[in-house]
Amino acid sequence: GYTGPFDFALAPYLRRPMECLSPGSPYRRVIVEGASQCGKSTVGDAWFAHTIIADPADMLCAFSDKQNAHDYSVQIVAKMLRINAALRDKQMESRGADNIF
């Protein structure tokens, strides 16, 4: 798959779901359907990061099991932290933190 900065030119069909998830959107629920491997997870990842940085709020990210949660943390969250200083600055460092942000 593609690795690099997000570009709507590569996936213009993701613009509308991302706009619907913005803080100014009137929508409270957004459902994204599409083919596999077309960038849908990127919408969630970008919304997750944006909310942490620009519009902090309580969030829940649920997974089907502990292994999937671990894999997401290692493969996706760790990468986002590595490349995004603003997100990295929000990370909680205390041992008692019940999450990583």
N, C-alpha and C positions, 0 to 999 in steps of 0.2 A: 504494500500500500504506500500511499504518499506520505512523506514526512517533510514538514516545513511549515512556514507561516500559513494561516488560513487565508484563502482567497476565494471570494464569491464567484470569481470568473470560472473556477474549477467546479463549483457546485452552486449555481444560482438558485436552485430550488430550495436551498436551506435558508435563504434570506428571510422569507416570510415566517417560518417557525421561530427564528431567532428574534425577529421583531415582535412577535406575539409574546415572547418571554421577557421582553424588556420591562423595566419598572413603570414606564408610562403606558403600557398596554392595558386596555380595559378587560382583557381576558384573565381569568383565574385558573383555568385548566387548558392545557395544550396537549394535543395528541399528534404524534408524528408517525406516519406510516410510510413505508417505502421498501424498496428492494434491499437485500442484504449487501453489506459492504459499500453503501452509498453515502456515508457520512452522518447518519442519524445520531450516532453516539457523540459525534463532535458537537452537535447542538447542545446536548446535555452537559458535556464537559465545559463548553464555553459559558453556558448559563451558570453552572456551578462556580467557576472561577470568577466571573463577573460579579455575581452576588456576594461572594466573599470579599472582594476588593471594593466594589463601589456601592453596594446596597446591602450591608450585612443584615442577615435575618436568620432565624432558626430554620434549619434544613435537615431533612432526613434522606439519606441515600441508602436504599435497601437492596440487598442481594439475596439470591436464592439459598446461598449457604456461605459458610465462613471462608471456604477456599476461593470462591468467586470474589468476595470482598477483599481478601488478601491479594489476589491477582490484580484487581483494579487498583489497589493502593500501590503495589509495586510497579505495575506497567504504565498506568496512566497518571495517577496523582504524583508519584515521584518525578516523572518527566515534566509535568506542569510546574512543579516546584523548582526544578532545575533550570527551566528556561524563563520563568516569570518571577522577577524580583519582588514585584508588588504582592504577589500571592505568597511568596516565601516569607515576606515580612509579617504576614498574618498568622503564620504557623505558631501554635502553642508549643512551648518547650518543656513545661513542667511535667514531671513524672506522673502526677495525678490527673493530667488532662484526659478526659474521656474521648477525645478525638484529636486529630492532628492539626486542627485550625483553631 
